[in-house]
C-alpha cells in the first residue's frame, strides 16, 4: 500500500468503473506500540477465561429468571410488565448464549423474542407456544455438553421457529407491510453452514 501525503482522495478510472481511494486520515490518530506493551484484547480474553468457570452458573440463573417470568405470566396473564420481563429474560439469553458457551440456546431464544415482539395483541400470545420455548431453552441448557446436543437443538429450534412464524403470519395477516418487514431476509450474515 502506498502512503500518500496529500489528503485528497485518489481516483483510478477503468473502462467500466472507477475506484475511489479515500485519504487515510486515521493514521494521524493511531499510535504505534512497542513490543511487549500491554495488550488490552489479550487482557480482556484472559479475564473472560478466568470467569468462564462461572458461565454455567450464570446461564442457569438466566434460565431460572426466564422460568420465573413464565410463571408470572401463567399467574397474571400477559400485561405490559409480565410481557417485558419475559421478553428481557429471553433477549438476555439470546445475547449471552455464545459468550457463555451455550450457542445452541440462541436460536430458541430468538424465536421466543420474535413471538413476543411481533404478536400484535398481548392476549393473543399462545401460552403453550411460550411454554414450548421456555421448556426447550431449559432442556438445552440442562443437557449442555452432550455430544448430540447441537443436532437436537438445531431440529428443535427449526421446529419452534416454523410454528412461531406460522403463528405470526396468521396473527399479522391484516398487516401485509408489517409481515413483509418481519419476514424479510436478514442483512446480518448468519452462521456458516
Sine and cosine of phi, psi and omega as CSV:
sin_phi,cos_phi,sin_psi,cos_psi,sin_omega,cos_omega
0.00,0.00,0.67,-0.74,-0.03,-1.00
-1.00,0.00,0.76,-0.65,0.10,-1.00
-0.99,0.10,0.88,-0.48,0.00,-1.00
-0.98,-0.18,0.58,-0.81,-0.03,-1.00
-1.00,0.01,-0.47,0.88,-0.06,-1.00
-0.99,0.12,0.27,-0.96,-0.04,-1.00
-0.96,-0.26,0.30,0.95,0.04,-1.00
-0.99,-0.10,0.57,-0.82,0.05,-1.00
-0.93,0.37,0.50,-0.87,0.09,-1.00
-0.99,-0.16,0.52,-0.86,-0.01,-1.00
-0.79,-0.61,0.84,-0.55,0.10,-1.00
-0.95,-0.32,0.84,-0.55,-0.06,-1.00
-0.98,-0.22,0.75,-0.66,0.04,-1.00
-0.85,-0.52,0.08,-1.00,-0.07,-1.00
-0.86,0.51,-0.65,0.76,-0.09,-1.00
-0.89,-0.46,0.07,1.00,0.00,-1.00
-0.24,-0.97,0.18,-0.98,0.09,-1.00
-0.81,-0.59,0.55,-0.83,0.07,-1.00
-0.91,-0.41,0.87,-0.49,0.01,-1.00
-0.97,-0.26,0.85,-0.52,0.02,-1.00
-0.96,-0.29,0.92,-0.40,-0.03,-1.00
-0.95,0.31,0.32,-0.95,0.06,-1.00
-0.92,0.40,0.44,-0.90,-0.04,-1.00
-0.99,-0.14,0.95,0.31,-0.06,-1.00
-0.97,0.23,-0.26,0.96,0.03,-1.00
-0.92,0.40,-0.45,0.89,0.00,-1.00
-0.85,0.52,-0.47,0.89,-0.02,-1.00
-0.93,0.36,-0.46,0.89,-0.07,-1.00
-0.98,-0.20,-0.08,1.00,0.02,-1.00
-1.00,0.07,0.62,-0.79,0.07,-1.00
-0.93,-0.35,0.62,-0.78,0.07,-1.00
-0.99,0.11,0.54,-0.84,-0.06,-1.00
-0.88,-0.47,0.73,-0.69,0.03,-1.00
-0.95,0.31,0.46,-0.89,0.05,-1.00
-0.86,0.52,0.55,-0.84,0.03,-1.00
0.99,0.10,0.01,1.00,0.00,-1.00
-0.98,0.19,0.41,-0.91,0.00,-1.00
-0.81,0.58,0.76,-0.65,0.04,-1.00
-0.96,-0.27,0.95,-0.30,-0.06,-1.00
-0.90,0.45,-0.51,0.86,0.02,-1.00
-0.93,0.37,-0.70,0.71,0.04,-1.00
-0.89,0.46,-0.63,0.78,0.03,-1.00
-0.89,0.46,-0.68,0.73,0.01,-1.00
-0.91,0.42,-0.66,0.75,0.02,-1.00
-0.90,0.43,-0.61,0.79,0.04,-1.00
-0.91,0.41,-0.67,0.74,0.03,-1.00
-0.90,0.44,-0.66,0.75,0.03,-1.00
-0.90,0.44,-0.64,0.77,0.03,-1.00
-0.89,0.46,-0.64,0.77,0.02,-1.00
-0.91,0.41,-0.55,0.84,-0.02,-1.00
-0.99,0.14,-0.26,0.97,-0.13,-0.99
-0.85,0.52,-0.43,0.90,0.03,-1.00
-0.92,0.39,-0.32,0.95,0.00,-1.00
-1.00,-0.02,-0.20,0.98,-0.13,-0.99
-0.85,0.53,-0.66,0.75,0.01,-1.00
-0.88,0.47,-0.68,0.73,0.04,-1.00
-0.89,0.45,-0.68,0.73,-0.01,-1.00
-0.91,0.41,-0.66,0.75,-0.01,-1.00
-0.93,0.38,-0.62,0.79,0.07,-1.00
-0.88,0.48,-0.64,0.77,0.04,-1.00
-0.90,0.44,-0.63,0.78,0.04,-1.00
-0.91,0.42,-0.64,0.77,0.03,-1.00
-0.92,0.40,-0.60,0.80,0.06,-1.00
-0.92,0.40,-0.62,0.79,0.06,-1.00
-0.89,0.45,-0.65,0.76,0.05,-1.00
-0.90,0.43,-0.68,0.73,0.03,-1.00
-0.89,0.47,-0.68,0.74,0.02,-1.00
-0.89,0.46,-0.63,0.78,0.03,-1.00
-0.91,0.41,-0.65,0.76,0.04,-1.00
-0.89,0.45,-0.69,0.72,0.00,-1.00
-0.89,0.46,-0.61,0.79,0.03,-1.00
-0.91,0.41,-0.64,0.77,0.08,-1.00
-0.88,0.47,-0.66,0.75,0.01,-1.00
-0.89,0.46,-0.61,0.79,-0.02,-1.00
-0.97,0.23,-0.72,0.70,-0.19,-0.98
-0.96,-0.28,-0.18,0.98,-0.09,-1.00
0.99,0.15,0.04,-1.00,0.02,-1.00
-0.99,0.14,0.89,-0.46,0.16,-0.99
-0.85,-0.53,0.11,-0.99,0.05,-1.00
-0.83,0.55,-0.67,0.74,-0.05,-1.00
-0.93,0.36,-0.74,0.67,-0.03,-1.00
-0.93,0.38,-0.60,0.80,0.06,-1.00
-0.88,0.48,-0.73,0.69,-0.02,-1.00
-0.89,0.46,-0.68,0.73,0.01,-1.00
-0.89,0.47,-0.70,0.72,0.00,-1.00
-0.92,0.40,-0.70,0.71,0.01,-1.00
-0.88,0.47,-0.72,0.69,-0.03,-1.00
-0.90,0.44,-0.63,0.78,0.02,-1.00
-0.90,0.43,-0.71,0.71,0.03,-1.00
-0.91,0.41,-0.67,0.75,-0.02,-1.00
-0.91,0.42,-0.63,0.77,0.04,-1.00
-0.90,0.43,-0.66,0.75,0.05,-1.00
-0.89,0.45,-0.70,0.72,0.02,-1.00
-0.84,0.55,-0.69,0.72,-0.04,-1.00
-0.97,0.26,-0.51,0.86,-0.08,-1.00
-1.00,-0.04,-0.25,0.97,-0.15,-0.99
-0.80,0.59,-0.79,0.61,-0.05,-1.00
-0.92,0.38,-0.69,0.73,-0.02,-1.00
-0.87,0.49,-0.65,0.76,-0.04,-1.00
-0.99,0.12,0.00,1.00,0.02,-1.00
1.00,0.09,0.37,0.93,0.01,-1.00
-0.85,-0.53,0.84,0.54,-0.10,-1.00
-0.89,0.45,-0.38,0.92,-0.02,-1.00
-0.94,0.35,-0.25,0.97,0.01,-1.00
-0.99,0.14,-0.41,0.91,-0.16,-0.99
-0.87,0.50,-0.69,0.73,-0.05,-1.00
-0.91,0.42,-0.70,0.72,0.01,-1.00
-0.92,0.39,-0.68,0.74,0.03,-1.00
-0.89,0.45,-0.63,0.77,0.05,-1.00
-0.89,0.45,-0.66,0.75,0.02,-1.00
-0.89,0.46,-0.66,0.75,0.05,-1.00
-0.90,0.43,-0.66,0.75,0.05,-1.00
-0.87,0.50,-0.67,0.74,0.03,-1.00
-0.87,0.48,-0.70,0.72,0.02,-1.00
-0.85,0.52,-0.74,0.67,-0.06,-1.00
-0.95,0.32,-0.53,0.85,-0.06,-1.00
-0.99,0.16,-0.58,0.82,-0.18,-0.98
-0.96,-0.29,0.06,1.00,0.10,-0.99
-0.99,0.13,0.86,-0.52,-0.13,-0.99
-0.90,0.44,-0.58,0.81,-0.03,-1.00
-0.87,-0.49,0.81,-0.59,-0.03,-1.00
-0.81,0.58,-0.64,0.77,-0.06,-1.00
-0.92,0.39,-0.27,0.96,-0.01,-1.00
-1.00,0.04,-0.17,0.99,-0.02,-1.00
-0.92,0.40,0.86,-0.51,-0.04,-1.00
-0.95,0.30,0.87,-0.49,0.00,-1.00
-0.87,0.50,-0.58,0.81,-0.02,-1.00
-0.90,0.43,-0.59,0.81,0.02,-1.00
-0.95,0.31,-0.60,0.80,0.10,-0.99
-0.88,0.47,-0.72,0.69,0.01,-1.00
-0.85,0.52,-0.68,0.73,0.00,-1.00
-0.89,0.46,-0.65,0.76,0.03,-1.00
-0.91,0.41,-0.75,0.66,-0.04,-1.00
-0.90,0.44,-0.68,0.73,0.04,-1.00
-0.88,0.48,-0.65,0.76,0.02,-1.00
-0.90,0.44,-0.70,0.71,0.01,-1.00
-0.87,0.49,-0.71,0.71,-0.03,-1.00
-0.92,0.39,-0.62,0.79,0.01,-1.00
-0.92,0.39,-0.68,0.74,0.01,-1.00
-0.90,0.44,-0.67,0.74,0.03,-1.00
-0.90,0.43,-0.66,0.75,-0.02,-1.00
-0.91,0.42,-0.61,0.79,-0.07,-1.00
-1.00,-0.03,0.17,0.99,0.00,-1.00
-0.77,0.63,0.73,-0.69,0.02,-1.00
0.98,-0.21,-0.27,0.96,0.06,-1.00
-0.93,0.37,0.65,-0.76,-0.07,-1.00
-0.91,0.42,-0.46,0.89,-0.03,-1.00
-0.99,-0.12,0.14,0.99,-0.10,-0.99
-0.91,0.42,-0.67,0.74,-0.08,-1.00
-0.85,0.53,-0.71,0.71,-0.01,-1.00
-0.91,0.42,-0.70,0.71,0.02,-1.00
-0.90,0.44,-0.69,0.72,0.00,-1.00
-0.90,0.44,-0.63,0.77,0.04,-1.00
-0.88,0.48,-0.70,0.71,-0.01,-1.00
-0.91,0.41,-0.69,0.73,0.02,-1.00
-0.90,0.43,-0.69,0.72,0.02,-1.00
-0.88,0.48,-0.71,0.70,-0.01,-1.00
-0.88,0.48,-0.68,0.73,-0.02,-1.00
-0.92,0.40,-0.71,0.70,0.02,-1.00
-0.89,0.45,-0.63,0.77,0.03,-1.00
-0.90,0.44,-0.68,0.73,0.02,-1.00
-0.88,0.48,-0.73,0.69,-0.01,-1.00
-0.91,0.42,-0.66,0.75,0.02,-1.00
-0.89,0.45,-0.72,0.69,0.00,-1.00
-0.89,0.45,-0.64,0.77,0.05,-1.00
-0.88,0.47,-0.70,0.71,0.03,-1.00
-0.88,0.47,-0.72,0.70,-0.03,-1.00
-0.90,0.44,-0.59,0.81,0.06,-1.00
-0.88,0.47,-0.68,0.73,0.00,-1.00
-0.93,0.36,-0.72,0.69,-0.06,-1.00
-0.91,0.41,-0.46,0.89,-0.03,-1.00
-0.94,-0.34,0.33,0.94,-0.08,-1.00
-0.88,0.48,-0.41,0.91,0.02,-1.00
-1.00,0.03,0.11,0.99,-0.01,-1.00
-0.77,-0.63,0.95,0.31,-0.09,-1.00
-0.87,0.50,-0.59,0.80,0.01,-1.00
-0.91,0.41,-0.64,0.77,0.02,-1.00
-0.92,0.40,-0.69,0.72,0.03,-1.00
-0.84,0.54,-0.69,0.72,0.00,-1.00
-0.87,0.50,-0.63,0.78,-0.03,-1.00
-0.95,0.32,-0.59,0.81,-0.04,-1.00
-0.99,0.14,-0.29,0.96,0.03,-1.00
-0.95,-0.32,0.14,0.99,0.07,-1.00
-0.92,0.40,0.53,-0.85,0.04,-1.00
-0.87,0.50,0.57,-0.82,-0.01,-1.00
-0.94,0.33,0.59,-0.81,0.09,-1.00
-0.99,0.11,-0.26,0.96,-0.01,-1.00
-1.00,0.04,0.78,-0.63,0.02,-1.00
-0.89,0.46,0.66,-0.76,0.02,-1.00
-1.00,0.05,0.02,-1.00,0.02,-1.00
-0.92,0.40,0.52,-0.85,0.03,-1.00
-0.93,0.38,0.66,-0.76,0.02,-1.00
-0.93,-0.37,0.00,0.00,0.00,0.00
